[in-house]
Amino acid sequence: MYIEDKSDSLNGAARIGRVVFSKSGRSLTYDGRTFQSLDGRGFKANYFDIETHDRFWISGPRRDGQDRLYVSAQPVLIDDDVAEEYWTIIRGLNWPRD
């Protein structure tokens, strides 16, 4: 999933990573943090961290790689455990190995 921190600005730190959804689908877990859906009540955010209440935009990654809502020079990091899947399945490209 594409995960962008919206707590400080509209262009926050962002990454592509694997999440685990709850049975109900109203919350998800990523990197030891649990996020709950804002159920459409967020401004430029759709989830919040249940401990810090920071807001995030979490969505499926786009095939064209243009996941950010606003143009930004900040990088979108890709977790190592999903890199090959992201480049080959989502983006349909060759996996750029080091």
C-alpha positions in Angstrom: 0.0 0.0 0.0 1.0 3.6 -0.4 1.3 5.3 3.0 1.7 9.1 3.4 2.0 10.9 6.7 -0.3 14.0 6.6 0.1 15.0 10.2 2.5 18.0 9.5 1.7 19.0 5.9 -0.1 17.9 2.7 3.3 16.5 1.5 4.6 14.2 4.2 6.9 11.3 4.3 5.7 8.5 2.1 6.4 4.9 1.5 5.2 1.7 -0.2 4.8 -1.2 2.2 2.8 -4.2 3.1 -0.1 -3.7 5.5 -2.4 -6.2 7.3 -6.1 -5.4 7.4 -8.3 -6.3 10.3 -11.2 -8.7 9.7 -13.7 -5.8 9.5 -11.4 -3.8 7.2 -11.9 -0.6 9.3 -8.3 -0.7 10.6 -4.9 -1.9 9.3 -1.5 -2.5 10.8 1.8 -1.4 9.3 5.3 -1.4 11.0 3.8 -2.0 14.4 1.3 0.9 14.1 -2.4 0.5 13.9 -4.4 2.8 11.7 -8.2 3.3 11.9 -10.4 4.5 9.0 -11.7 8.1 9.2 -14.8 6.9 7.4 -14.7 9.9 5.0 -14.3 12.5 7.8 -10.7 13.4 7.0 -9.3 16.3 5.0 -6.7 14.8 2.6 -6.4 11.8 4.9 -8.4 8.6 5.2 -6.8 6.9 8.3 -5.3 8.0 11.6 -2.8 6.3 14.0 -4.8 5.1 17.0 -2.0 6.0 19.4 -0.8 9.4 18.1 -3.9 10.5 16.2 -1.6 11.5 13.3 -3.4 11.4 10.0 -2.4 9.5 6.9 -3.4 8.8 3.4 -3.3 5.1 2.7 -4.2 3.6 -0.6 -3.2 1.0 -3.2 -0.1 2.1 -5.1 -0.7 3.4 -8.6 0.6 1.7 -11.7 2.0 5.0 -13.0 3.8 5.7 -9.7 2.1 9.1 -9.3 0.8 8.3 -5.8 1.2 11.7 -4.2 -1.8 14.0 -4.4 0.5 17.0 -4.7 3.8 17.2 -6.6 6.7 16.9 -4.3 10.5 16.5 -4.5 10.3 14.2 -1.4 11.0 10.6 -2.3 8.6 7.7 -1.8 10.5 4.9 -0.1 9.8 1.3 -0.9 10.2 -1.4 1.8 12.7 -4.1 0.8 10.2 -6.9 1.4 7.8 -5.5 -1.3 10.3 -4.0 -3.8 10.3 -6.8 -6.3 6.5 -7.2 -6.2 6.0 -3.4 -6.6 8.3 -3.0 -9.6 7.2 -6.1 -11.5 3.5 -6.6 -10.6 2.3 -3.1 -9.8 4.4 -1.0 -12.1 5.0 -3.7 -14.8 8.7 -2.9 -15.0 12.0 -4.7 -14.5 13.0 -4.8 -10.9 15.9 -2.3 -10.6 18.4 -4.4 -8.6 21.6 -2.8 -7.2 
